Amino acid sequence: MEKQEQQFKKDWKLSAVFVVTGLFIGALLTVQFQSSIPSSTFLSDELRAQKDLIDGYVDDQGLLKSKIIGLRTEISEAQERAEASIQSANLETLKALKEEIGLTSLRGPGVEIVIDDGIFVNRDNPDTVSQSLVHASDLRDIVNILRTARVQAISINGQRVIATTSISSVGNTILVNNFHLLPPFTVSALGDPEVVMQRLNDPTALPDLAKRTKDLNIQFMAQSKEGILIPEYSGNLSSQYISEVDVTNQ
Amino acid sequence: MNQLHNIKKREVSMLLTAVLLGFLIVLQARSFEDVSDVINRNNRSDVFREIQILKDTNDQLRDEIDDLEDQLVKVSNNQDALESVREEIDQYEALTGKIDVSGPGVHVQISGDIQALWLTDMVNELLSAGAEAVSVNSIRLTNKTTGFDTIPSGQIMVNSVILNEPYTIEAIGERAVLENALIQSEGIIERLQRSVNGVEVVVEQRDVVTMEKVL
């Protein structure tokens, strides 16, 4: 009888342990599902409509970009034809300035970096927040390091990076010069390949990216190349707020 | 014998529960780590903002096309060609830092020990908000400026010049838009202050910000 009572107490204790453990697991599961960022409140057809709208804008961007490049080329050709009235000194100054701003394509030796998301991560889901994705901050860090290596010109997926280029993100969408870019990201830089590779291989240069490449399968590859083509800038250049300081008022 | 079998079953169940528990704890910790690190340097998903940026960009590109079409007409006319080229030279000299420039904008002062990446991010935020010219500690950032380098002592260097604290960032553009881009909720300043303890950031709109030409 006493033995039975002891066995009953033992079983009861064990059950209590299981109940407490179960509750704890339940609580953890709840927190886990809540922390994985709330799922979208949009219906799937609304999401599709948004995607179509974005795709429409992106297609328009492509067309507008080509038109801008075409017009700039036409203007340069018209300027060459009007050399007599423009004066060749002005034309030379203009050419040099255009090259400095990034309005001419360049080709030469340099380094090409290809960086891509981890294999098991889905960028298309707007709610995915993961260190296995390539972020705008990664591209900013790479561009910054390339600039410390004094490269002559940089482009990301064919978008020329100039002094006023912004590399931002809205969720998992990366915008360079406010143009949509999709992975893999190819960062091309014109400059001394040896200096650039040395800078990129410095473990203190891109510590966060190096760690994530090692731990989370972000794909990062840099190699020197001979004939790297950096296209011309195809975005907006007009300025509304900047003006020359009037020296007479100083 | 039967009791022994029961005890073994219980132990196995307990072990499996513990393993599951451990797995969940690690998963939970990692998901928090993921969220905090990524959020601090990158904006959260906002499809409406994305659409707005795309729409604004396309509008700007259409304006640029209108300007370029006008310029093409001018340059094709012998009488206006010289004036058009001079205007273009003036515009490019302002953009490349060949001349002193001024305009409305913002003045940002950052006091605290921050890494170079925060300067990169702060400048980027201003450019993203439409800044037409940016300087850091009075050094105008142009296509020829080097990146923000960190020297072994931990100091930040640009164009071989060591930047001393407090860091001053100035930008020319639409004042309210620039200021708002920085101070908005979940914006760069909030994220910086969450990541680095004790950093003080003061943002002021200015009627006139002046930037010296790059030597």
HADDOCK unambig.tbl for C-alpha pairs under 7 A between the chains (distance, minus, plus):
assign (segid A and resid 25 and name CA) (segid B and resid 21 and name CA) 6.42 0.50 0.50
assign (segid A and resid 32 and name CA) (segid B and resid 28 and name CA) 5.97 0.50 0.50
assign (segid A and resid 54 and name CA) (segid B and resid 51 and name CA) 6.32 0.50 0.50
assign (segid A and resid 57 and name CA) (segid B and resid 54 and name CA) 6.28 0.50 0.50
assign (segid A and resid 57 and name CA) (segid B and resid 55 and name CA) 6.91 0.50 0.50
assign (segid A and resid 61 and name CA) (segid B and resid 58 and name CA) 6.13 0.50 0.50
assign (segid A and resid 64 and name CA) (segid B and resid 61 and name CA) 6.44 0.50 0.50
assign (segid A and resid 68 and name CA) (segid B and resid 65 and name CA) 5.95 0.50 0.50
assign (segid A and resid 71 and name CA) (segid B and resid 68 and name CA) 6.42 0.50 0.50
assign (segid A and resid 75 and name CA) (segid B and resid 72 and name CA) 5.32 0.50 0.50
assign (segid A and resid 78 and name CA) (segid B and resid 75 and name CA) 6.40 0.50 0.50
assign (segid A and resid 78 and name CA) (segid B and resid 76 and name CA) 5.92 0.50 0.50
assign (segid A and resid 79 and name CA) (segid B and resid 75 and name CA) 6.34 0.50 0.50
assign (segid A and resid 82 and name CA) (segid B and resid 78 and name CA) 6.67 0.50 0.50
assign (segid A and resid 85 and name CA) (segid B and resid 78 and name CA) 6.43 0.50 0.50
assign (segid A and resid 85 and name CA) (segid B and resid 82 and name CA) 6.36 0.50 0.50
assign (segid A and resid 86 and name CA) (segid B and resid 81 and name CA) 6.24 0.50 0.50
assign (segid A and resid 86 and name CA) (segid B and resid 82 and name CA) 4.60 0.50 0.50
assign (segid A and resid 94 and name CA) (segid B and resid 89 and name CA) 5.87 0.50 0.50
assign (segid A and resid 97 and name CA) (segid B and resid 92 and name CA) 6.27 0.50 0.50
assign (segid A and resid 100 and name CA) (segid B and resid 143 and name CA) 6.97 0.50 0.50
assign (segid A and resid 101 and name CA) (segid B and resid 96 and name CA) 6.50 0.50 0.50
assign (segid A and resid 101 and name CA) (segid B and resid 143 and name CA) 6.69 0.50 0.50
assign (segid A and resid 126 and name CA) (segid B and resid 45 and name CA) 6.39 0.50 0.50
assign (segid A and resid 129 and name CA) (segid B and resid 35 and name CA) 6.30 0.50 0.50
assign (segid A and resid 130 and name CA) (segid B and resid 34 and name CA) 5.80 0.50 0.50
assign (segid A and resid 131 and name CA) (segid B and resid 34 and name CA) 5.99 0.50 0.50
assign (segid A and resid 131 and name CA) (segid B and resid 38 and name CA) 6.56 0.50 0.50
assign (segid A and resid 137 and name CA) (segid B and resid 41 and name CA) 6.53 0.50 0.50
assign (segid A and resid 137 and name CA) (segid B and resid 42 and name CA) 6.77 0.50 0.50
assign (segid A and resid 144 and name CA) (segid B and resid 147 and name CA) 4.73 0.50 0.50
assign (segid A and resid 144 and name CA) (segid B and resid 148 and name CA) 6.45 0.50 0.50
assign (segid A and resid 145 and name CA) (segid B and resid 147 and name CA) 6.27 0.50 0.50
assign (segid A and resid 147 and name CA) (segid B and resid 146 and name CA) 4.89 0.50 0.50
assign (segid A and resid 147 and name CA) (segid B and resid 147 and name CA) 4.50 0.50 0.50
assign (segid A and resid 148 and name CA) (segid B and resid 146 and name CA) 4.90 0.50 0.50
assign (segid A and resid 148 and name CA) (segid B and resid 147 and name CA) 4.37 0.50 0.50
assign (segid A and resid 148 and name CA) (segid B and resid 148 and name CA) 6.67 0.50 0.50
assign (segid A and resid 148 and name CA) (segid B and resid 149 and name CA) 6.15 0.50 0.50
assign (segid A and resid 150 and name CA) (segid B and resid 146 and name CA) 5.84 0.50 0.50
assign (segid A and resid 162 and name CA) (segid B and resid 143 and name CA) 5.98 0.50 0.50
assign (segid A and resid 163 and name CA) (segid B and resid 141 and name CA) 6.77 0.50 0.50
assign (segid A and resid 163 and name CA) (segid B and resid 142 and name CA) 4.96 0.50 0.50
assign (segid A and resid 163 and name CA) (segid B and resid 143 and name CA) 4.66 0.50 0.50
assign (segid A and resid 164 and name CA) (segid B and resid 127 and name CA) 5.94 0.50 0.50
assign (segid A and resid 164 and name CA) (segid B and resid 132 and name CA) 6.82 0.50 0.50
assign (segid A and resid 165 and name CA) (segid B and resid 127 and name CA) 6.74 0.50 0.50
assign (segid A and resid 166 and name CA) (segid B and resid 124 and name CA) 5.33 0.50 0.50
assign (segid A and resid 166 and name CA) (segid B and resid 127 and name CA) 5.51 0.50 0.50
assign (segid A and resid 166 and name CA) (segid B and resid 128 and name CA) 5.11 0.50 0.50
assign (segid A and resid 167 and name CA) (segid B and resid 124 and name CA) 6.75 0.50 0.50
assign (segid A and resid 169 and name CA) (segid B and resid 42 and name CA) 6.54 0.50 0.50
assign (segid A and resid 169 and name CA) (segid B and resid 43 and name CA) 6.18 0.50 0.50
assign (segid A and resid 170 and name CA) (segid B and resid 43 and name CA) 5.72 0.50 0.50
assign (segid A and resid 170 and name CA) (segid B and resid 44 and name CA) 6.16 0.50 0.50
assign (segid A and resid 170 and name CA) (segid B and resid 45 and name CA) 5.31 0.50 0.50
assign (segid A and resid 170 and name CA) (segid B and resid 46 and name CA) 6.16 0.50 0.50
assign (segid A and resid 170 and name CA) (segid B and resid 50 and name CA) 6.04 0.50 0.50
assign (segid A and resid 171 and name CA) (segid B and resid 43 and name CA) 5.92 0.50 0.50
assign (segid A and resid 171 and name CA) (segid B and resid 44 and name CA) 4.58 0.50 0.50
assign (segid A and resid 171 and name CA) (segid B and resid 45 and name CA) 3.28 0.50 0.50
assign (segid A and resid 171 and name CA) (segid B and resid 46 and name CA) 6.29 0.50 0.50
assign (segid A and resid 172 and name CA) (segid B and resid 45 and name CA) 6.68 0.50 0.50
assign (segid A and resid 178 and name CA) (segid B and resid 54 and name CA) 6.99 0.50 0.50
assign (segid A and resid 178 and name CA) (segid B and resid 57 and name CA) 6.52 0.50 0.50
assign (segid A and resid 235 and name CA) (segid B and resid 61 and name CA) 6.76 0.50 0.50
assign (segid A and resid 236 and name CA) (segid B and resid 60 and name CA) 6.54 0.50 0.50
assign (segid A and resid 236 and name CA) (segid B and resid 61 and name CA) 5.75 0.50 0.50
assign (segid A and resid 236 and name CA) (segid B and resid 64 and name CA) 5.91 0.50 0.50
assign (segid A and resid 238 and name CA) (segid B and resid 64 and name CA) 6.71 0.50 0.50
assign (segid A and resid 239 and name CA) (segid B and resid 132 and name CA) 6.59 0.50 0.50
assign (segid A and resid 241 and name CA) (segid B and resid 103 and name CA) 5.53 0.50 0.50
assign (segid A and resid 241 and name CA) (segid B and resid 104 and name CA) 6.63 0.50 0.50
assign (segid A and resid 241 and name CA) (segid B and resid 172 and name CA) 6.67 0.50 0.50
assign (segid A and resid 241 and name CA) (segid B and resid 173 and name CA) 5.45 0.50 0.50
assign (segid A and resid 242 and name CA) (segid B and resid 101 and name CA) 6.43 0.50 0.50
assign (segid A and resid 242 and name CA) (segid B and resid 102 and name CA) 5.82 0.50 0.50
assign (segid A and resid 242 and name CA) (segid B and resid 103 and name CA) 5.07 0.50 0.50
assign (segid A and resid 242 and name CA) (segid B and resid 132 and name CA) 6.57 0.50 0.50
assign (segid A and resid 242 and name CA) (segid B and resid 172 and name CA) 6.46 0.50 0.50
assign (segid A and resid 243 and name CA) (segid B and resid 101 and name CA) 5.44 0.50 0.50
assign (segid A and resid 243 and name CA) (segid B and resid 102 and name CA) 5.54 0.50 0.50
assign (segid A and resid 243 and name CA) (segid B and resid 103 and name CA) 6.21 0.50 0.50
assign (segid A and resid 244 and name CA) (segid B and resid 94 and name CA) 6.63 0.50 0.50
assign (segid A and resid 244 and name CA) (segid B and resid 99 and name CA) 6.83 0.50 0.50
assign (segid A and resid 244 and name CA) (segid B and resid 100 and name CA) 6.07 0.50 0.50
assign (segid A and resid 244 and name CA) (segid B and resid 101 and name CA) 4.51 0.50 0.50
assign (segid A and resid 244 and name CA) (segid B and resid 102 and name CA) 6.32 0.50 0.50
assign (segid A and resid 245 and name CA) (segid B and resid 100 and name CA) 5.57 0.50 0.50
assign (segid A and resid 245 and name CA) (segid B and resid 101 and name CA) 4.96 0.50 0.50
assign (segid A and resid 245 and name CA) (segid B and resid 102 and name CA) 5.73 0.50 0.50
